[in-house]
Amino acid sequence: MKFSLLIPTKNRPEMLRTAIRHILKQSYENFEAVIVDDGHTRNEEMIALSAKDARVRYIWRNASGIGSAMNDAMRAASGDIFNWHNDDDFIAKRTLEFVAKNIGDAKWCYGRIVTMNKYRIPVGLMGRPFNFDVEKHQSTIPQPAVFWTRKAFETVGFFDETIDHATDHEYWLRLAVNFEPKFFNHFFAYYMVHENMGSKRFAELQTKQWLEIGAKYKDVKPHYLNQGK
């Protein structure tokens, strides 16, 4: 079982360096880190690292948009299980090992995360059992703690590139329409809260897109419920 950790990044080389350092410490070693860099210049450090370590794949492109970056990462990925891992996220050391052992027949799963301030002091927790009706109106699934299989991807397709501030929220709902997620009360990752994060800089646009997505899924029911599950 191979994991593909998909990492969009833009002009934050110091954060990316830390994220990659945590990834390379994983106890489970069958993985690749697929970095898609929308930055103004190529990251020479990551280019050098990818030349030394085959698990690191670096893609620099003169483009923009988180959905587009994630789709380029998906196209380049060769793994069986995917994870969206931003450059300001830190994955817990045994997360891949835990998911490999416990995902079973589930097509996607998620756990919990610890939120940290800029001093890397824990300030909160995120992640709770899934409720489709709640998720329509709130974004409760912690993005770096989500893992989905290639089978799930083949069913729901690529990310919606027209959504740029709630891309993950829409994708989780699309997954949930088709497959029941498995929730683990287990910490998978650490999420840094800082002034440069998109959810702070574009909070108003993000809220607008959440509302639009909620309206889109207002009358939608998961397929597995329709099957009497």
Secondary structure, DSSP 8 states (H G I E B T S, - for coil): --EEEEEEESS-HHHHHHHHHHHTT-S---EEEEEEE-SSS--HHHHHHHHH-TTEEEEE-S---HHHHHHHHHHH---SEEEE--TTEEE-TTHHHHHHHH-TT-SEEEEEEEEE-TT--EEEEE-----HHHHHHS--S-GGGEEEEHHHHHHH-S--TT-SSSHHHHHHHHHHHHS--EEEEEEEEEEE--TT-HHHHTHHHHHHHHHHHHHHTTT---HHHHTT-
